[in-house]
Structures are given as C-alpha cells and as structure tokens.
Amino acid sequence: MAESQSEQHRTHQAGWLRAAVMGANDGIVSTASLLVGVATAGAGEADLLIAGFAGLAAGAMSMAAGEYVSVSSQSDIEHADLARERREQEDNPEFEHAELSTIYQKRGLDAALADEVARQLMSHDALDAHAREELGIHSLLRARPLQAAVTSGLTFSVGAGLPLAVAWFTPLASAVPVIAGSSLAFLAGLGAFAARTGGASIGVGTLRVTFWGAMAMAATAGIGSLVGAVV
C-alpha cells in the first residue's frame, strides 16, 4: 500500500507571493524602461545612472507606501466586519447559530448535522467560525499591511537593481539593446519562478510577464527617441 503524502496547497502563499512578484516585476520593468528611455533620448552615462538610482529609490518607496495604504484599507474593513460580528454574537447568539447552521445546510448537510456542527464550532471559537464561513475571512489570508509594504519595497529594489547593474557595466553605445535584452531575460525568470511557486503554467506565466515588459520598454524607447529628437 502506497504511503500517504501530505497535501501541499499554495493558497497560504498568496499574500507574500503577490507582493513579492509585483514588487520585483515593477522594479525590473520600470527601471529598465526608464533607463532605455533616457538612453534613447541621448543622455550621457552619468545622467543614465543617476536616473536609474533615482528611479530605484522613488519606486521602492512608492511601492512600499502604496502597498501599505492599500492593504491597510483591506485590513480596516476586515477589523470592522469582525467587530460587528462580535457584537452580533453577543447580542443574539441564537440567531448567529441559526445563521451558521443555514450556511452548512446550503452546502449539503442535513439540518440536524448542520445544527450540531454549528454548535460545536461556535463553542470552540464562534468568531473564527463566522469570520471564515460567513465573511470569508481566513486567518491564512488576512491582510498584513506591514508585511506587504516591506516585501514590495525590498523586492522592487532587488528587481530594479538588476537592469541598473547591467547599465553600470555596459558601455553607453550598446546600453539600450543590452539593458532591454537582459531585462526581458530577468522578467522571464521571474515569471517562471512565480508560476512554479504558485502552481500555474510556467509557459503562460513567463510569456505574460515578458510580453508586458517588452511593451513598456518599447513605449519608453519611442518616447525617449521623440524627446531626444525634439530637445
């Protein structure tokens, strides 16, 4: 008889994985696009690196602040819903029991079993049971603003540092194709990593990330060329 293997689900990774991939992706795309645009505009090597470092610093802070504000709003909603649910359970526990029982009956349990399941879960942790079943708030998926902010800021910095390092060691004459090509390779690797970690199709994940990265760099290259010609 084959030995049983523990199931490996990836839902608990959703929070940090989303923030990490978003941060790294934005770091690579925005910094590479900035460098390509500035280079095609005819900037010198020093100006190119200054723009890259400025983009890294501004982008990391923007990502961290944006994630913190966004996820904090989600956290505020969760806390408000939980506070309301706690008051309702204190004021009318019988109704809350019936409400939980009805949820289980709609999922296929008979009335007697649904009542017993609701009773036992509420005697163990009533708020957690209603948060999960009624509100859809699971402890593994709760909003964590500080974690999201730190993860996004750090991964943006790492992602932005990749094309910036390439620009540092690449002669200005060949900066545009080298930065663009290496950044697409970085994006492909990131897309494959994110897809594999999340259990999705590696090919689709890789193509999706590199396609939009290429579009962003092409757009900024066009704008840079136009600005350089005018200025």
N, C-alpha and C positions, 0 to 999 in steps of 0.2 A: 504494500500500500504506500503510495507516494506521501511524503511528508508534506503537511500543510504549510503554506507560506503566508506570512502576514501580508495583508493588502497594503499597497502603497498608493495613497491618494495624494494629490498635489494641491488641493484646494487651500490648505493652510499656508501655502507659499505665495498665494495670490497677492497679498499686500506688499510684501517686500520685493517680490519679483517685478510687479508692475512699476513700482517706484524706481527700482534699480535699472530696469531696461529703458524706461522712459528717460531717466537722467543720462545714462550713457549714450543712448541714441541721440538725444538733443545735443549733448556735448560734442559728439563727432560731427553731426550734420551742421549745426550752427557754426561751429568754429571752422570746419573745413570750408563751408560756404563763404564765411566771412573772409578767410584767407584767399580763397580763389577769386572772390570779387575784388578785394583790394589789390591782389597781384595783377589781375587783368586791367585794372584801372591805371596801372603804370607806377605803383608805389615802389619805393626803394626797399631794400632788405630790412633796414631798421624799422621803417614805418610798418612793414608787414608783420614783424614780430611784436611790435607794440600793440597793434590792432588785435593780434591773436591773444596776447596776455590779457588785454582789457576785456576782450570777449569772454575769456575763461572766467575771470573774476566776476564780471557782471552777470554772466549766465548762471554761474553756480549759486550766487546769492539770490537771483531771481527764481531759480528752480526751487531752492530751499524755502524761500518765503512763500512762493505760490503753493507748494505742496502743503506747507503748514497751515496756511489760511484755508485752503480747500478742504483738507481732511479735518481741520478743526470744526468747520461748519457741519460736516457729517457727524463728527463726534458730539457736537452740541445737540443735534437732532436726536441722536441715539439716547443721550442722557435725559433729554426732555421726555421722550417716549417712555423710558424706563421709570422716571419719576411719576409720570401719570399712571402707568401700570401699577406701580407700588401703591399709590393712593387708592386706586380702584379695588385692589385686592384687600386693602384694609377696610374699605367702606362696604364692600359687597362680595365676600369670598364665595358665597353660594353661586352667584351669577358667574363669577370667574371660573369656578369649577365646571359649570354647565357649558360655558363657552369653550373651554379646553376639551371637554368631552365631545362636543359637537364637531370640533376640528378633527378628532380622531375617527369619529363616525363617518365623516366625509371622505376619509382616507381608506375606509373599508372595514373598520372594526364594528362589531355589533354593539348595541347600546350598553349592555351590561359590562362588557370588557372595556369599552371606551371610558365608562364611568370609573372603573377600577384603576385603569392606567392613569387617568387624570388625577384621581385621589392620591395615588402613591407618588406621582411626580410632584404634586403640589405639597405633599407632606415632606418631601425631601428638599426641594428648592422651588417654591412657587414662582418666584420672579424669573428665575432662569428658564423654567418650563414655558412660561408665557412669552418671554423675550424670544425664545427660539421658535416656538410654534406659531404664535400669533403675530409677532412683529418681524420675524425673520432676522433677528439679531443673534448671531452665534459668537461665542467667545473667541473662536479662532479667527473670525473675520471682522472683529471690532476695529473701528477707526483708531489709528495711533498716529496723531499728528507729528510728534517729535521724531518718531522712527521714520516716517515718510520724508520729513524735511531733511534729516541727516543723510538718509540713503540717497535721496535725489541729488543733494548738493555734492556729496562725495563722488557718486558715480558720474555726475556731469563733469566734474573736474578731471576724473580719470579719462573719460571719453574725449574731452576737449584737449587733454594733454597729448593724445596720440597724433592728430594732424599737426599740432603745434610743434611736437618733437621732429616730425618729418620736415616741416618748414625750416626748423633750426639747422638741420644738417643738409638741406638741399640747396644747390645754387639757384639764385633767383631766376635765371634764364629757363630752367626746367621746373620751376616750382608748381605751376598750375597742373600739368599732367601728373606729376609725381604725387602731389597732395591729393588730387581727385582720385587717382587710381588706388593709392594706399588706403584712403578713407573708405572707398567702396569695399575694399577687402576687409577693413575693420568692421564695417556695417554687416557684411555677410557673416563674419564670425559671430557677431553679437546676435544676429537673427537666428543663426543655427543654435547657439547656446540657449537663447530664450525659448525657442521651440522645443528643444530637447528637454530642458528643465521643466517646461510646462506640459510636456507630453503631447505636443502638437506636431504637425508635419514639418520636418526640417526644411524641405524644399520650399514650401509655401512661406514659412517664416523668413527664410533667407531672401527670397525674391521680393517679398513685401517691403522689407527694410531697405534693401539696396535700391529698389526702384524709386522710392520717395526720396532717398538720399541723393540719387543721381539727378532727379528733377530739381531739388533745391540748389544743388551746386551749378546746374546748368542755368538756372534763373539768375543766380547772383553773378555768374560769369558774364551773362549777357548784359546785366545792369552795369557791371564794372567796366566792360568794354565801351558801353554807351557813355558813361560818365567820363571815362578816360579820354574818349574822343572829343567830348564837349569841353572839358576842362583843359 
